[in-house]
Amino acid sequence: MGLLGTLKETFEASTQSPNRGESEREVSAGAYWCDDCGVRLRDSEVETESPTCPDCGEEMRFERSMSSTGCAC
């Protein structure tokens, strides 16, 4: 493999990360969703573990992000 092949592999690997451009402080484990309103709040944006929807006041459910390991169902 030549220099171009090595550069191509390096570039492809660096663009496949789900956290491109995010610093470690901004990485989120998931988000809270309101099923009735469709409102989404990242877990890093809320201060409690059981937030209520700002639109309807119902309790929101937590869903992990696609980049986290394990099943989100």
N, C-alpha and C positions, 0 to 999 in steps of 0.2 A: 504494500500500500504506500502510495506516495504522499507528498505533503498536501496535495489537494484533497485526497480522500480523508486524511486526518482532520483537516479543517472542516470539511463537510460534516463528518461525524460529530465534531465538537459543536458546531452550530446547531445541528438537529437536536442534540441532547439538551442544549441550553434553552431551546424554544419549546420543549415539551413539559416544562414545569407548570403546574397549576397555579403557582404563586409568583409568576413573573412580575417583577416591578414592585412587589410588596415587601416592605421591611418586616423583620421578625415581629415587631410590635403590632403590626396590622393583621397578622394571620388570624383568621377566625376558624373556630371549630364548627360553626354552623350558624343557623339563623332561627329566629322565632317567627312563626307564621300565624296569621289569623285566617282561618278557613272561610269565614263568612265574608270578610272584606278583601282578602287577598293582600293584606299589608304584610310586609317583610321587614324585620329588624335584625341586623347582625348581632350576634351574642356580645360582641365587644361594644355595642352601642347602648346596651341596657345595663341597669345596675342591680336588678333583682333576678332570681332564678325562675320566677313565674310572672313575667310581665303581662299587662293587659293591653289590649289593642287601643291605640290612641283614637281610633275612629268610632268603635262601637262599645268598648269597655269589656269585651269578652276576654277570657284567658287565652293566651297564645300558646301554640305547641312548638317544641324544639325539634329541629331537623338538622342532622349533620350535613356538612358539605360533601360534595362528590369526591373531594380530594382526601377526605378522612378515611381511615380503614374501617372495615366492618360494614354491616348492613344498616341502612338508615330506615328500615321499615318498622 
